[in-house]
Amino acid sequence: MVELLATSPCEGLLPLCIGQVTLREEEVGHLTSLAPYRGQSDALSQTLHSAHGVAFPAPNRVTGKAGARAIWFGRDQALLMGPEPDQSLRAHAAIADLSDGWAAVRLEGDGAEDVLARLVPVDLRREHFKRGHTIRSQIFHLNASISRVDDNGFVMLVFRSMAASLVHDLKTAMEGVAARG
């Protein structure tokens, strides 16, 4: 009989350090989709803040910090990253556990913006895309969520099945930036 073992999406692929940039898998805990019921956005935000210390994010924004973040994930939708969702949220929103469906990586270091500039059709330079900003866009050919979590650090989410492609594309861009150096 075959024994199935749970592995992380980037098992055996990360970490990578090329030039001044590091790519590693990000431990995010639970990933929970939050979609407020009609007229419940404010109540959901208050309940979310009471339960987890984060507010429901405005479009293209992240609230909270490592361990408990709420990431804008589309129109009237957020992703709670970190804690197991408090059951009180169910009164105000449809919630769904997405933990096993996504891969999360962190790209950081001097040159991280240059790496992403090769792959992302959005200006992610610090003067335009500050800490706490997020966007749904593409990384080369992959649909992704990209959030700036500090001055030189980004957390990116892609579908779990695309983890190897994400690492390949980022590694190639990291090598290109390092070669320029």
N, C-alpha and C positions, 0 to 999 in steps of 0.2 A: 504494500500500500504506500502511496506517495504521502510524504509528510509535508504539509504546507506551512511555511513560516512567514510571519508578517515582516515586511521590510519597509523602509522609508522610500519615498519616491525617487530619491537621488542616491540610493544605496550604491556604493562603489564608484560613484561619479565625482563626489565632492569630499573634501574641500579642494580648491585650486587657488594658488597664489601666483600671479603672473605680473611681472613688473611691480607697480605700486598698488595693484588692485587684487582684492581677495573676493572669492565667491564661495559661499558655504550654504548648506541647507539651514533654514531657519526653523527652530522649534517653535511652533505657534500654538500648541495645545489644541483646543477645540476650535472649529470653524463653523459658525452658525449663521445662516441666512435669516435676516429679520425684515419682514415686509409688513408695515403697519396697516391695520384695517382702516377703511375710510373714516376720516375724522378722528383717528386715534394717534396721530403723529406726536402731538405734544405730550399726551399721556404716556406713550411709549418712551419718549425721551426722558421724562421724569422717572419712570420706573427703571429704565436702563441705568440712569445716573444713581438712583438709590441702591440698586442691586449690584452694580459693577463699577461705579465711579466714572462712567463715560456717558456723554450725551449722544443722541442720534446725530450723525454727522450731516452737515450741509453738503450740497453737491460738490464733488471733487475735493473733499476734506476728510481728514482722519482725526478722531478724538482719542484721548487716552495715551498710553505709553506701553512699552514692552510688558507683557503679562495680561493686559486688558486694553484692547484697541477696538474701536468701531470704525470701519472703513466704508466710505460711500462705495456702493457696488452697482449703482444704476439708479434709474428714476424710482424714487420711493422704496429704495432697498439699501440695506447695509449688511456688512459682514462683521459679526462679533468674533474677534480673534483672541483666544486665550482661555478664558474661564468657561466652565460648563454653564450654559445659560440658566438663569434663575427661572423657575416655573411661573413667576408672576408676569413675565413678559408675554405669556400666551394669552392673557386677557386683552392685549392691545395689538398683537401682531401674529401673523403666520410665521412659525419658525421651523427651520429644517436643518438637520445636522449635515454639513458638507465636508466634514473632517477628512474622510478617506478619499475624496474626489479631487483634491488639489495638492499641488506641490508648491512649497514656499522656499524661496532662496533669498539670500541677502548678498548684495554687491556693495562693496565699500572700499574706500581708499582714494587717494589722489588719482584722478583719472577715471573714476567711476562714471562721471558725466560724459567723458569722451567715449567710453565704451558704449554707453547707451545711445549716444548720438549716431553711432554707426548702424543702429538697429531699430530705433524708435522714431516714428514720424512726428514727434512732438518735442518742443524745446524744453528740456529738463534742467537747464542751467539754473543755478541757485537763485539768481535774481528774478526769475520768472516762476520757478517751481520750488517753493520754499518747504521747509520742514512742516509736516502736517498736510501737505497737498497730496492728492492721489488722482489717478486717471485710469480709465479703461481704454486701452489702446492695443497696439500690436508691438511685439518684440520680433522683428524680422517678419515671419509669417504666422506667428502664434498670437491668439487672443490672450490678453493678460491684464492684470491689475498691477499698477506700479505706484508705490507710495514712497515718498521721501521721509525717512525716519530720523535722520540727523544730517549735519552739513555735508558729509561725504558718503551717506549710506542710503540704500534703497532696498525695500522688500518688494519682491515680485511674486505674484501668484499666477500659475497656469494650471490647466487641467493635468491631473496626475499622469495621464497617458502621454503627455508631451514633455515630461521632465528631461528625458535624454536629449531631445531636440533643443530645449532651452539651454541646457548646459553646453551642448555643442556650439550653438550660435554665440553664446556669451564667451566661451573659451576662444573662439576664432576672433571675435572682436577684441578681447583682452590681449591676444597675441599681436594683433595689428597695432594697437595703441602702444604696447611695450616696445615694439620694433621701431616706432617713431622716435622713442625716448632718447 
